[in-house]
């Protein structure tokens, strides 16, 4: 009998369609059957001996909730017979009808708010009953709350903005499994080496019972960060050259991109985008799509402009632009940029599309745009050294510092930092400006809020905020906590100014102040967006498996 190996994951959902991702134990037809009669089916495709399907469910009714089942070759495989969780559901947003009870609706005509949860950096949970070295998992806690109370407020979408798996920091169980397959003496040692080992990371992470159920019933959007491939992925041109000189790097990178495309990227796309994607068509048609997908990953490695990992999702009048801030980089010191020209043009086009139709613009980027002041200044100073502002000797020193201190955020790409500030100011200004432009990030293993101010002119009409939330399930050493707190201080700002003078760095186009945090612990941020209003809630996972509210804030200007 065909078994369900992984999933189901509910990925995309609009008023009439949804997509559900599964992995099966062998080739089969996957079918999703809803209680209201909506359904969909798809034949699995094969990659490296694994069998996947992304099922498009059609015939859904806007503004409704329906439970669903998964069948493989006609056999019911989800929900499990012994499941302790409620049935998985597909909830569709209500259709907008300006003539329907406007007095009871938000300013955009929708009956309900859009609720967004986000976070990053989730290290795989240990086996049941084992000691958890990094504390309670915020996703487990969210799942437990929703399962215990079907009427509890649930997100309309869960944004996982980086480090969904850790290819370079595996668990003890995965390390033991690697040792039985190839040993640990040869590089990359106790890190994943190929596609098969990447699948082990997803099994370990997504077969966690609470997380498996949560991802089956709350739509999700994802994007990679460095640990999905390797720590500090694409730090610099010399870093990349050193990695390419190793015997193991190419297989690791290609396998990372292939597994990301299968497990995460496909589900980010709408049915219309999937139908227009030639790679998806080729993968589905091939008896074994390993070669097609490997060739795609190879092209993406050689020419980042050949692949677009960024994407757009619209939730009524809330627009999400998820930006690839890892693979889209230009690393040559003379033209160093967080986004290559094609990616910059795409971001600008999407942000400025149809002005007046967006109440809230969310820009998802795994790396924070606004950092603690000393960290920002140190990164910009180091970038100046590396491009030769203080000569060749300082450039060599700068590269060592960059790699050793992980100085590779937006601040380390000063031109890109300024370009994003300029774009946000343009989007956020004028009569058609959204009420808010919110930059959603993770990576730095703590949470905070920061608000920019523009040095030239009055600044945008929209409320602009950097919202950073990390980790979902990880930790940060005590000395780094102290460093992050210190990074916001007046003394740190004075030190930063000295670094900037040494690096001959011009003043950035914006200054900013911390308006909340820092908060440490495993946590998720929740946004409630209705009409022109926006509210934020930060919830932290507790040892008893609950979530506790650490902060609430009104983001409306």
Secondary structure by P-SEA (a helix, b strand, c coil): ccccccccccccccccbbbbbbccccbbbbbbbccccccbbbbbbbcccbbbbbbbbccccccccccbbbbccccccccccccccccbbbbbbbbbbccccccccccccccbbbbbbbcccccccccccccccccccaaaaaaaaaaaccccccccbbbbcccccccccccaaaaaaaaaccccccccccccccaaaaaaaaaacccaaaaaaaaaccccccccccccccccccccaaaaaaaaacccaaaaaaaaaaaaaaccccccccaaaaaacaaaaaaaacccaaaaaaaaaaaaaacccccccccccccccbbbbbbbccccccccccccccccaaaaaaaaaaaacccccccbbbbbbcccccccaaaaaaaaaaaaaaaccccaaaaaaaaaaaaaacccccccaaaaaaaaaaaaaaaacccccccbbbbbbccccccbbbbbbbccccccccbbbbbbbccccccccaaaaaaaaacccaaaaaaaaaaaaaacccccccccccccccccccbbbbbbbcccbbbbbbbbbcccccccccccccccc
